[in-house]
Amino acid sequence: MTRDALHDLVNRIPEEELPAATRFLEYLAVSPAYRAALTAALDDEPVTAGDARAIAVAREDLREGRVISHEELLDEFGLR
């Protein structure tokens, strides 16, 4: 199959199926490591009291807007 044939196929997908098609194509387009992470078994380790506190702090930070953007993070580490 060529990319042109694939584009034609995508153009024939019904509107209501576009979200599913998008997810599948994104899955195919990402790295093998990312796909492996998506299909890995769920973490069955119990949440410790320390974990629960850290999660609560992170959620509070989100609510209060104490976050930085992805772009700011890339700049901070010189990745952009």
PDB file with one MODEL, atoms N, CA, C and O in Angstrom:
MODEL        1
ATOM      1  N   MET A   1       0.857  -1.177   0.000  1.00  0.00           N
ATOM      2  CA  MET A   1       0.000   0.000   0.000  1.00  0.00           C
ATOM      3  C   MET A   1       0.896   1.231   0.000  1.00  0.00           C
ATOM      4  O   MET A   1       1.918   1.264   0.686  1.00  0.00           O
ATOM      5  N   THR A   2       0.517   2.222  -0.756  1.00  0.00           N
ATOM      6  CA  THR A   2       1.261   3.479  -0.816  1.00  0.00           C
ATOM      7  C   THR A   2       0.655   4.477   0.159  1.00  0.00           C
ATOM      8  O   THR A   2      -0.452   4.278   0.660  1.00  0.00           O
ATOM      9  N   ARG A   3       1.387   5.546   0.421  1.00  0.00           N
ATOM     10  CA  ARG A   3       0.847   6.608   1.281  1.00  0.00           C
ATOM     11  C   ARG A   3      -0.385   7.242   0.640  1.00  0.00           C
ATOM     12  O   ARG A   3      -1.340   7.588   1.335  1.00  0.00           O
ATOM     13  N   ASP A   4      -0.363   7.394  -0.683  1.00  0.00           N
ATOM     14  CA  ASP A   4      -1.537   7.957  -1.365  1.00  0.00           C
ATOM     15  C   ASP A   4      -2.756   7.066  -1.175  1.00  0.00           C
ATOM     16  O   ASP A   4      -3.856   7.560  -0.928  1.00  0.00           O
ATOM     17  N   ALA A   5      -2.567   5.763  -1.286  1.00  0.00           N
ATOM     18  CA  ALA A   5      -3.686   4.834  -1.083  1.00  0.00           C
ATOM     19  C   ALA A   5      -4.173   4.916   0.363  1.00  0.00           C
ATOM     20  O   ALA A   5      -5.374   4.849   0.625  1.00  0.00           O
ATOM     21  N   LEU A   6      -3.253   5.058   1.280  1.00  0.00           N
ATOM     22  CA  LEU A   6      -3.631   5.181   2.690  1.00  0.00           C
ATOM     23  C   LEU A   6      -4.396   6.483   2.926  1.00  0.00           C
ATOM     24  O   LEU A   6      -5.381   6.495   3.665  1.00  0.00           O
ATOM     25  N   HIS A   7      -3.952   7.574   2.307  1.00  0.00           N
ATOM     26  CA  HIS A   7      -4.681   8.844   2.417  1.00  0.00           C
ATOM     27  C   HIS A   7      -6.104   8.693   1.882  1.00  0.00           C
ATOM     28  O   HIS A   7      -7.051   9.196   2.486  1.00  0.00           O
ATOM     29  N   ASP A   8      -6.253   8.009   0.762  1.00  0.00           N
ATOM     30  CA  ASP A   8      -7.599   7.777   0.216  1.00  0.00           C
ATOM     31  C   ASP A   8      -8.456   6.981   1.186  1.00  0.00           C
ATOM     32  O   ASP A   8      -9.639   7.270   1.363  1.00  0.00           O
ATOM     33  N   LEU A   9      -7.859   5.987   1.808  1.00  0.00           N
ATOM     34  CA  LEU A   9      -8.583   5.180   2.790  1.00  0.00           C
ATOM     35  C   LEU A   9      -9.008   6.030   3.984  1.00  0.00           C
ATOM     36  O   LEU A   9     -10.144   5.933   4.448  1.00  0.00           O
ATOM     37  N   VAL A  10      -8.103   6.853   4.472  1.00  0.00           N
ATOM     38  CA  VAL A  10      -8.423   7.739   5.602  1.00  0.00           C
ATOM     39  C   VAL A  10      -9.576   8.666   5.232  1.00  0.00           C
ATOM     40  O   VAL A  10     -10.460   8.912   6.052  1.00  0.00           O
ATOM     41  N   ASN A  11      -9.573   9.171   4.025  1.00  0.00           N
ATOM     42  CA  ASN A  11     -10.638  10.075   3.593  1.00  0.00           C
ATOM     43  C   ASN A  11     -11.999   9.395   3.527  1.00  0.00           C
ATOM     44  O   ASN A  11     -13.024  10.077   3.518  1.00  0.00           O
ATOM     45  N   ARG A  12     -12.029   8.079   3.481  1.00  0.00           N
ATOM     46  CA  ARG A  12     -13.304   7.351   3.430  1.00  0.00           C
ATOM     47  C   ARG A  12     -13.819   6.943   4.811  1.00  0.00           C
ATOM     48  O   ARG A  12     -14.924   6.412   4.926  1.00  0.00           O
ATOM     49  N   ILE A  13     -13.040   7.183   5.844  1.00  0.00           N
ATOM     50  CA  ILE A  13     -13.460   6.806   7.198  1.00  0.00           C
ATOM     51  C   ILE A  13     -14.622   7.697   7.622  1.00  0.00           C
ATOM     52  O   ILE A  13     -14.536   8.919   7.501  1.00  0.00           O
ATOM     53  N   PRO A  14     -15.712   7.103   8.121  1.00  0.00           N
ATOM     54  CA  PRO A  14     -16.845   7.907   8.596  1.00  0.00           C
ATOM     55  C   PRO A  14     -16.423   8.831   9.748  1.00  0.00           C
ATOM     56  O   PRO A  14     -15.573   8.472  10.563  1.00  0.00           O
ATOM     57  N   GLU A  15     -17.021  10.009   9.801  1.00  0.00           N
ATOM     58  CA  GLU A  15     -16.673  11.013  10.826  1.00  0.00           C
ATOM     59  C   GLU A  15     -16.673  10.433  12.236  1.00  0.00           C
ATOM     60  O   GLU A  15     -15.784  10.723  13.036  1.00  0.00           O
ATOM     61  N   GLU A  16     -17.681   9.607  12.535  1.00  0.00           N
ATOM     62  CA  GLU A  16     -17.788   9.087  13.913  1.00  0.00           C
ATOM     63  C   GLU A  16     -16.685   8.096  14.256  1.00  0.00           C
ATOM     64  O   GLU A  16     -16.489   7.778  15.429  1.00  0.00           O
ATOM     65  N   GLU A  17     -15.965   7.604  13.261  1.00  0.00           N
ATOM     66  CA  GLU A  17     -14.866   6.665  13.498  1.00  0.00           C
ATOM     67  C   GLU A  17     -13.500   7.345  13.520  1.00  0.00           C
ATOM     68  O   GLU A  17     -12.491   6.686  13.770  1.00  0.00           O
ATOM     69  N   LEU A  18     -13.451   8.659  13.263  1.00  0.00           N
ATOM     70  CA  LEU A  18     -12.167   9.357  13.221  1.00  0.00           C
ATOM     71  C   LEU A  18     -11.392   9.294  14.545  1.00  0.00           C
ATOM     72  O   LEU A  18     -10.174   9.121  14.511  1.00  0.00           O
ATOM     73  N   PRO A  19     -12.044   9.426  15.709  1.00  0.00           N
ATOM     74  CA  PRO A  19     -11.267   9.313  16.950  1.00  0.00           C
ATOM     75  C   PRO A  19     -10.562   7.957  17.085  1.00  0.00           C
ATOM     76  O   PRO A  19      -9.406   7.899  17.503  1.00  0.00           O
ATOM     77  N   ALA A  20     -11.246   6.883  16.736  1.00  0.00           N
ATOM     78  CA  ALA A  20     -10.627   5.553  16.826  1.00  0.00           C
ATOM     79  C   ALA A  20      -9.494   5.424  15.824  1.00  0.00           C
ATOM     80  O   ALA A  20      -8.440   4.876  16.146  1.00  0.00           O
ATOM     81  N   ALA A  21      -9.701   5.923  14.610  1.00  0.00           N
ATOM     82  CA  ALA A  21      -8.651   5.864  13.592  1.00  0.00           C
ATOM     83  C   ALA A  21      -7.444   6.684  14.021  1.00  0.00           C
ATOM     84  O   ALA A  21      -6.303   6.272  13.813  1.00  0.00           O
ATOM     85  N   THR A  22      -7.692   7.832  14.613  1.00  0.00           N
ATOM     86  CA  THR A  22      -6.599   8.687  15.090  1.00  0.00           C
ATOM     87  C   THR A  22      -5.775   7.962  16.137  1.00  0.00           C
ATOM     88  O   THR A  22      -4.546   7.945  16.066  1.00  0.00           O
ATOM     89  N   ARG A  23      -6.452   7.360  17.115  1.00  0.00           N
ATOM     90  CA  ARG A  23      -5.721   6.643  18.172  1.00  0.00           C
ATOM     91  C   ARG A  23      -4.877   5.519  17.584  1.00  0.00           C
ATOM     92  O   ARG A  23      -3.731   5.323  17.989  1.00  0.00           O
ATOM     93  N   PHE A  24      -5.437   4.783  16.635  1.00  0.00           N
ATOM     94  CA  PHE A  24      -4.699   3.667  16.053  1.00  0.00           C
ATOM     95  C   PHE A  24      -3.502   4.154  15.251  1.00  0.00           C
ATOM     96  O   PHE A  24      -2.413   3.593  15.369  1.00  0.00           O
ATOM     97  N   LEU A  25      -3.685   5.181  14.441  1.00  0.00           N
ATOM     98  CA  LEU A  25      -2.565   5.708  13.661  1.00  0.00           C
ATOM     99  C   LEU A  25      -1.487   6.306  14.558  1.00  0.00           C
ATOM    100  O   LEU A  25      -0.297   6.154  14.283  1.00  0.00           O
ATOM    101  N   GLU A  26      -1.896   6.984  15.628  1.00  0.00           N
ATOM    102  CA  GLU A  26      -0.906   7.507  16.579  1.00  0.00           C
ATOM    103  C   GLU A  26      -0.125   6.359  17.208  1.00  0.00           C
ATOM    104  O   GLU A  26       1.088   6.459  17.394  1.00  0.00           O
ATOM    105  N   TYR A  27      -0.809   5.283  17.531  1.00  0.00           N
ATOM    106  CA  TYR A  27      -0.156   4.109  18.099  1.00  0.00           C
ATOM    107  C   TYR A  27       0.898   3.563  17.138  1.00  0.00           C
ATOM    108  O   TYR A  27       2.004   3.218  17.554  1.00  0.00           O
ATOM    109  N   LEU A  28       0.555   3.486  15.853  1.00  0.00           N
ATOM    110  CA  LEU A  28       1.492   2.962  14.865  1.00  0.00           C
ATOM    111  C   LEU A  28       2.678   3.894  14.637  1.00  0.00           C
ATOM    112  O   LEU A  28       3.772   3.445  14.294  1.00  0.00           O
ATOM    113  N   ALA A  29       2.459   5.188  14.829  1.00  0.00           N
ATOM    114  CA  ALA A  29       3.483   6.176  14.501  1.00  0.00           C
ATOM    115  C   ALA A  29       4.508   6.395  15.614  1.00  0.00           C
ATOM    116  O   ALA A  29       5.560   6.982  15.362  1.00  0.00           O
ATOM    117  N   VAL A  30       4.232   5.946  16.820  1.00  0.00           N
ATOM    118  CA  VAL A  30       5.145   6.218  17.933  1.00  0.00           C
ATOM    119  C   VAL A  30       6.232   5.160  18.012  1.00  0.00           C
ATOM    120  O   VAL A  30       6.191   4.141  17.321  1.00  0.00           O
ATOM    121  N   SER A  31       7.194   5.427  18.862  1.00  0.00           N
ATOM    122  CA  SER A  31       8.346   4.536  18.993  1.00  0.00           C
ATOM    123  C   SER A  31       7.960   3.195  19.617  1.00  0.00           C
ATOM    124  O   SER A  31       6.955   3.103  20.322  1.00  0.00           O
ATOM    125  N   PRO A  32       8.754   2.163  19.361  1.00  0.00           N
ATOM    126  CA  PRO A  32       8.499   0.854  19.980  1.00  0.00           C
ATOM    127  C   PRO A  32       8.507   0.925  21.503  1.00  0.00           C
ATOM    128  O   PRO A  32       7.753   0.207  22.160  1.00  0.00           O
ATOM    129  N   ALA A  33       9.350   1.781  22.070  1.00  0.00           N
ATOM    130  CA  ALA A  33       9.392   1.893  23.534  1.00  0.00           C
ATOM    131  C   ALA A  33       8.076   2.441  24.071  1.00  0.00           C
ATOM    132  O   ALA A  33       7.576   1.975  25.094  1.00  0.00           O
ATOM    133  N   TYR A  34       7.525   3.420  23.388  1.00  0.00           N
ATOM    134  CA  TYR A  34       6.247   3.985  23.811  1.00  0.00           C
ATOM    135  C   TYR A  34       5.141   2.942  23.690  1.00  0.00           C
ATOM    136  O   TYR A  34       4.305   2.811  24.583  1.00  0.00           O
ATOM    137  N   ARG A  35       5.138   2.197  22.576  1.00  0.00           N
ATOM    138  CA  ARG A  35       4.133   1.145  22.413  1.00  0.00           C
ATOM    139  C   ARG A  35       4.276   0.098  23.516  1.00  0.00           C
ATOM    140  O   ARG A  35       3.276  -0.405  24.027  1.00  0.00           O
ATOM    141  N   ALA A  36       5.521  -0.234  23.885  1.00  0.00           N
ATOM    142  CA  ALA A  36       5.737  -1.213  24.953  1.00  0.00           C
ATOM    143  C   ALA A  36       5.179  -0.687  26.271  1.00  0.00           C
ATOM    144  O   ALA A  36       4.579  -1.442  27.036  1.00  0.00           O
ATOM    145  N   ALA A  37       5.372   0.592  26.536  1.00  0.00           N
ATOM    146  CA  ALA A  37       4.849   1.185  27.770  1.00  0.00           C
ATOM    147  C   ALA A  37       3.325   1.155  27.781  1.00  0.00           C
ATOM    148  O   ALA A  37       2.712   0.920  28.823  1.00  0.00           O
ATOM    149  N   LEU A  38       2.714   1.391  26.621  1.00  0.00           N
ATOM    150  CA  LEU A  38       1.253   1.378  26.548  1.00  0.00           C
ATOM    151  C   LEU A  38       0.672  -0.004  26.817  1.00  0.00           C
ATOM    152  O   LEU A  38      -0.432  -0.127  27.348  1.00  0.00           O
ATOM    153  N   THR A  39       1.417  -1.043  26.450  1.00  0.00           N
ATOM    154  CA  THR A  39       0.893  -2.398  26.584  1.00  0.00           C
ATOM    155  C   THR A  39       1.447  -3.135  27.805  1.00  0.00           C
ATOM    156  O   THR A  39       1.133  -4.305  28.021  1.00  0.00           O
ATOM    157  N   ALA A  40       2.267  -2.452  28.597  1.00  0.00           N
ATOM    158  CA  ALA A  40       2.851  -3.081  29.780  1.00  0.00           C
ATOM    159  C   ALA A  40       1.766  -3.381  30.818  1.00  0.00           C
ATOM    160  O   ALA A  40       0.718  -2.736  30.853  1.00  0.00           O
ATOM    161  N   ALA A  41       2.043  -4.351  31.638  1.00  0.00           N
ATOM    162  CA  ALA A  41       1.113  -4.695  32.711  1.00  0.00           C
ATOM    163  C   ALA A  41       0.977  -3.507  33.667  1.00  0.00           C
ATOM    164  O   ALA A  41       1.920  -2.740  33.862  1.00  0.00           O
ATOM    165  N   LEU A  42      -0.201  -3.372  34.251  1.00  0.00           N
ATOM    166  CA  LEU A  42      -0.421  -2.302  35.216  1.00  0.00           C
ATOM    167  C   LEU A  42       0.477  -2.490  36.425  1.00  0.00           C
ATOM    168  O   LEU A  42       0.786  -3.615  36.819  1.00  0.00           O
ATOM    169  N   ASP A  43       0.888  -1.383  37.003  1.00  0.00           N
ATOM    170  CA  ASP A  43       1.699  -1.415  38.214  1.00  0.00           C
ATOM    171  C   ASP A  43       0.810  -1.883  39.363  1.00  0.00           C
ATOM    172  O   ASP A  43      -0.180  -1.229  39.693  1.00  0.00           O
ATOM    173  N   ASP A  44       1.159  -3.001  39.962  1.00  0.00           N
ATOM    174  CA  ASP A  44       0.333  -3.526  41.049  1.00  0.00           C
ATOM    175  C   ASP A  44       0.954  -3.287  42.417  1.00  0.00           C
ATOM    176  O   ASP A  44       0.528  -3.875  43.412  1.00  0.00           O
ATOM    177  N   GLU A  45       1.968  -2.416  42.463  1.00  0.00           N
ATOM    178  CA  GLU A  45       2.561  -2.068  43.752  1.00  0.00           C
ATOM    179  C   GLU A  45       1.546  -1.256  44.564  1.00  0.00           C
ATOM    180  O   GLU A  45       0.853  -0.404  44.009  1.00  0.00           O
ATOM    181  N   PRO A  46       1.455  -1.512  45.856  1.00  0.00           N
ATOM    182  CA  PRO A  46       0.526  -0.730  46.672  1.00  0.00           C
ATOM    183  C   PRO A  46       1.002   0.724  46.796  1.00  0.00           C
ATOM    184  O   PRO A  46       2.201   1.002  46.782  1.00  0.00           O
ATOM    185  N   VAL A  47       0.046   1.635  46.915  1.00  0.00           N
ATOM    186  CA  VAL A  47       0.366   3.040  47.120  1.00  0.00           C
ATOM    187  C   VAL A  47       0.716   3.224  48.595  1.00  0.00           C
ATOM    188  O   VAL A  47      -0.086   2.916  49.477  1.00  0.00           O
ATOM    189  N   THR A  48       1.913   3.728  48.850  1.00  0.00           N
ATOM    190  CA  THR A  48       2.343   3.941  50.235  1.00  0.00           C
ATOM    191  C   THR A  48       1.783   5.266  50.744  1.00  0.00           C
ATOM    192  O   THR A  48       1.252   6.068  49.976  1.00  0.00           O
ATOM    193  N   ALA A  49       1.910   5.479  52.035  1.00  0.00           N
ATOM    194  CA  ALA A  49       1.477   6.755  52.622  1.00  0.00           C
ATOM    195  C   ALA A  49       2.262   7.907  51.993  1.00  0.00           C
ATOM    196  O   ALA A  49       1.700   8.969  51.728  1.00  0.00           O
ATOM    197  N   GLY A  50       3.546   7.703  51.757  1.00  0.00           N
ATOM    198  CA  GLY A  50       4.361   8.738  51.117  1.00  0.00           C
ATOM    199  C   GLY A  50       3.908   9.021  49.699  1.00  0.00           C
ATOM    200  O   GLY A  50       3.865  10.174  49.271  1.00  0.00           O
ATOM    201  N   ASP A  51       3.569   7.963  48.970  1.00  0.00           N
ATOM    202  CA  ASP A  51       3.046   8.133  47.618  1.00  0.00           C
ATOM    203  C   ASP A  51       1.767   8.966  47.651  1.00  0.00           C
ATOM    204  O   ASP A  51       1.604   9.900  46.866  1.00  0.00           O
ATOM    205  N   ALA A  52       0.869   8.622  48.558  1.00  0.00           N
ATOM    206  CA  ALA A  52      -0.421   9.316  48.661  1.00  0.00           C
ATOM    207  C   ALA A  52      -0.207  10.792  48.979  1.00  0.00           C
ATOM    208  O   ALA A  52      -0.897  11.650  48.428  1.00  0.00           O
ATOM    209  N   ARG A  53       0.742  11.094  49.862  1.00  0.00           N
ATOM    210  CA  ARG A  53       1.042  12.498  50.175  1.00  0.00           C
ATOM    211  C   ARG A  53       1.576  13.228  48.944  1.00  0.00           C
ATOM    212  O   ARG A  53       1.165  14.353  48.661  1.00  0.00           O
ATOM    213  N   ALA A  54       2.487  12.593  48.218  1.00  0.00           N
ATOM    214  CA  ALA A  54       3.061  13.213  47.023  1.00  0.00           C
ATOM    215  C   ALA A  54       1.989  13.452  45.959  1.00  0.00           C
ATOM    216  O   ALA A  54       2.000  14.485  45.289  1.00  0.00           O
ATOM    217  N   ILE A  55       1.081  12.518  45.804  1.00  0.00           N
ATOM    218  CA  ILE A  55      -0.013  12.682  44.846  1.00  0.00           C
ATOM    219  C   ILE A  55      -0.903  13.847  45.262  1.00  0.00           C
ATOM    220  O   ILE A  55      -1.303  14.659  44.428  1.00  0.00           O
ATOM    221  N   ALA A  56      -1.209  13.927  46.547  1.00  0.00           N
ATOM    222  CA  ALA A  56      -2.053  15.016  47.039  1.00  0.00           C
ATOM    223  C   ALA A  56      -1.373  16.371  46.805  1.00  0.00           C
ATOM    224  O   ALA A  56      -2.034  17.329  46.403  1.00  0.00           O
ATOM    225  N   VAL A  57      -0.074  16.459  47.049  1.00  0.00           N
ATOM    226  CA  VAL A  57       0.666  17.703  46.823  1.00  0.00           C
ATOM    227  C   VAL A  57       0.643  18.061  45.334  1.00  0.00           C
ATOM    228  O   VAL A  57       0.428  19.221  44.980  1.00  0.00           O
ATOM    229  N   ALA A  58       0.860  17.085  44.473  1.00  0.00           N
ATOM    230  CA  ALA A  58       0.858  17.337  43.031  1.00  0.00           C
ATOM    231  C   ALA A  58      -0.509  17.833  42.569  1.00  0.00           C
ATOM    232  O   ALA A  58      -0.591  18.754  41.756  1.00  0.00           O
ATOM    233  N   ARG A  59      -1.574  17.234  43.075  1.00  0.00           N
ATOM    234  CA  ARG A  59      -2.923  17.672  42.701  1.00  0.00           C
ATOM    235  C   ARG A  59      -3.198  19.091  43.181  1.00  0.00           C
ATOM    236  O   ARG A  59      -3.820  19.885  42.475  1.00  0.00           O
ATOM    237  N   GLU A  60      -2.739  19.399  44.366  1.00  0.00           N
ATOM    238  CA  GLU A  60      -2.895  20.763  44.896  1.00  0.00           C
ATOM    239  C   GLU A  60      -2.108  21.758  44.038  1.00  0.00           C
ATOM    240  O   GLU A  60      -2.600  22.846  43.738  1.00  0.00           O
ATOM    241  N   ASP A  61      -0.890  21.384  43.647  1.00  0.00           N
ATOM    242  CA  ASP A  61      -0.100  22.246  42.761  1.00  0.00           C
ATOM    243  C   ASP A  61      -0.854  22.520  41.462  1.00  0.00           C
ATOM    244  O   ASP A  61      -0.879  23.653  40.981  1.00  0.00           O
ATOM    245  N   LEU A  62      -1.463  21.491  40.903  1.00  0.00           N
ATOM    246  CA  LEU A  62      -2.250  21.678  39.682  1.00  0.00           C
ATOM    247  C   LEU A  62      -3.411  22.641  39.908  1.00  0.00           C
ATOM    248  O   LEU A  62      -3.630  23.557  39.116  1.00  0.00           O
ATOM    249  N   ARG A  63      -4.152  22.428  40.993  1.00  0.00           N
ATOM    250  CA  ARG A  63      -5.300  23.288  41.291  1.00  0.00           C
ATOM    251  C   ARG A  63      -4.878  24.740  41.468  1.00  0.00           C
ATOM    252  O   ARG A  63      -5.588  25.653  41.047  1.00  0.00           O
ATOM    253  N   GLU A  64      -3.725  24.951  42.090  1.00  0.00           N
ATOM    254  CA  GLU A  64      -3.248  26.301  42.380  1.00  0.00           C
ATOM    255  C   GLU A  64      -2.446  26.909  41.231  1.00  0.00           C
ATOM    256  O   GLU A  64      -1.996  28.051  41.319  1.00  0.00           O
ATOM    257  N   GLY A  65      -2.270  26.151  40.164  1.00  0.00           N
ATOM    258  CA  GLY A  65      -1.546  26.682  39.011  1.00  0.00           C
ATOM    259  C   GLY A  65      -0.039  26.704  39.180  1.00  0.00           C
ATOM    260  O   GLY A  65       0.652  27.407  38.443  1.00  0.00           O
ATOM    261  N   ARG A  66       0.478  25.957  40.124  1.00  0.00           N
ATOM    262  CA  ARG A  66       1.931  25.899  40.334  1.00  0.00           C
ATOM    263  C   ARG A  66       2.530  24.843  39.410  1.00  0.00           C
ATOM    264  O   ARG A  66       2.989  23.790  39.851  1.00  0.00           O
ATOM    265  N   VAL A  67       2.513  25.155  38.127  1.00  0.00           N
ATOM    266  CA  VAL A  67       3.007  24.247  37.102  1.00  0.00           C
ATOM    267  C   VAL A  67       3.817  25.053  36.087  1.00  0.00           C
ATOM    268  O   VAL A  67       3.738  26.281  36.047  1.00  0.00           O
ATOM    269  N   ILE A  68       4.597  24.343  35.268  1.00  0.00           N
ATOM    270  CA  ILE A  68       5.279  24.998  34.160  1.00  0.00           C
ATOM    271  C   ILE A  68       4.866  24.284  32.878  1.00  0.00           C
ATOM    272  O   ILE A  68       4.510  23.106  32.892  1.00  0.00           O
ATOM    273  N   SER A  69       4.921  25.010  31.784  1.00  0.00           N
ATOM    274  CA  SER A  69       4.506  24.427  30.513  1.00  0.00           C
ATOM    275  C   SER A  69       5.574  23.482  29.987  1.00  0.00           C
ATOM    276  O   SER A  69       6.720  23.492  30.438  1.00  0.00           O
ATOM    277  N   HIS A  70       5.177  22.677  29.037  1.00  0.00           N
ATOM    278  CA  HIS A  70       6.112  21.764  28.384  1.00  0.00           C
ATOM    279  C   HIS A  70       7.244  22.556  27.739  1.00  0.00           C
ATOM    280  O   HIS A  70       8.409  22.164  27.815  1.00  0.00           O
ATOM    281  N   GLU A  71       6.896  23.672  27.105  1.00  0.00           N
ATOM    282  CA  GLU A  71       7.899  24.517  26.453  1.00  0.00           C
ATOM    283  C   GLU A  71       8.910  25.058  27.467  1.00  0.00           C
ATOM    284  O   GLU A  71      10.111  25.082  27.199  1.00  0.00           O
ATOM    285  N   GLU A  72       8.416  25.494  28.639  1.00  0.00           N
ATOM    286  CA  GLU A  72       9.319  25.999  29.677  1.00  0.00           C
ATOM    287  C   GLU A  72      10.265  24.901  30.157  1.00  0.00           C
ATOM    288  O   GLU A  72      11.443  25.155  30.411  1.00  0.00           O
ATOM    289  N   LEU A  73       9.753  23.700  30.279  1.00  0.00           N
ATOM    290  CA  LEU A  73      10.577  22.576  30.716  1.00  0.00           C
ATOM    291  C   LEU A  73      11.668  22.275  29.693  1.00  0.00           C
ATOM    292  O   LEU A  73      12.822  22.054  30.058  1.00  0.00           O
ATOM    293  N   LEU A  74      11.300  22.266  28.406  1.00  0.00           N
ATOM    294  CA  LEU A  74      12.290  22.036  27.360  1.00  0.00           C
ATOM    295  C   LEU A  74      13.367  23.112  27.396  1.00  0.00           C
ATOM    296  O   LEU A  74      14.554  22.812  27.269  1.00  0.00           O
ATOM    297  N   ASP A  75      12.953  24.367  27.571  1.00  0.00           N
ATOM    298  CA  ASP A  75      13.915  25.469  27.646  1.00  0.00           C
ATOM    299  C   ASP A  75      14.839  25.305  28.850  1.00  0.00           C
ATOM    300  O   ASP A  75      16.047  25.520  28.749  1.00  0.00           O
ATOM    301  N   GLU A  76      14.267  24.924  29.983  1.00  0.00           N
ATOM    302  CA  GLU A  76      15.054  24.771  31.212  1.00  0.00           C
ATOM    303  C   GLU A  76      16.173  23.754  31.045  1.00  0.00           C
ATOM    304  O   GLU A  76      17.262  23.932  31.591  1.00  0.00           O
ATOM    305  N   PHE A  77      15.912  22.694  30.298  1.00  0.00           N
ATOM    306  CA  PHE A  77      16.900  21.648  30.098  1.00  0.00           C
ATOM    307  C   PHE A  77      17.652  21.792  28.784  1.00  0.00           C
ATOM    308  O   PHE A  77      18.398  20.895  28.392  1.00  0.00           O
ATOM    309  N   GLY A  78      17.456  22.927  28.097  1.00  0.00           N
ATOM    310  CA  GLY A  78      18.166  23.179  26.849  1.00  0.00           C
ATOM    311  C   GLY A  78      17.822  22.212  25.734  1.00  0.00           C
ATOM    312  O   GLY A  78      18.675  21.871  24.915  1.00  0.00           O
ATOM    313  N   LEU A  79      16.594  21.776  25.701  1.00  0.00           N
ATOM    314  CA  LEU A  79      16.182  20.786  24.708  1.00  0.00           C
ATOM    315  C   LEU A  79      15.408  21.392  23.544  1.00  0.00           C
ATOM    316  O   LEU A  79      14.830  20.678  22.724  1.00  0.00           O
ATOM    317  N   ARG A  80      15.409  22.715  23.486  1.00  0.00           N
ATOM    318  CA  ARG A  80      14.681  23.368  22.405  1.00  0.00           C
ATOM    319  C   ARG A  80      15.498  24.487  21.847  1.00  0.00           C
ATOM    320  O   ARG A  80      15.060  25.169  20.920  1.00  0.00           O
TER     321      ARG A  80
ENDMDL
END
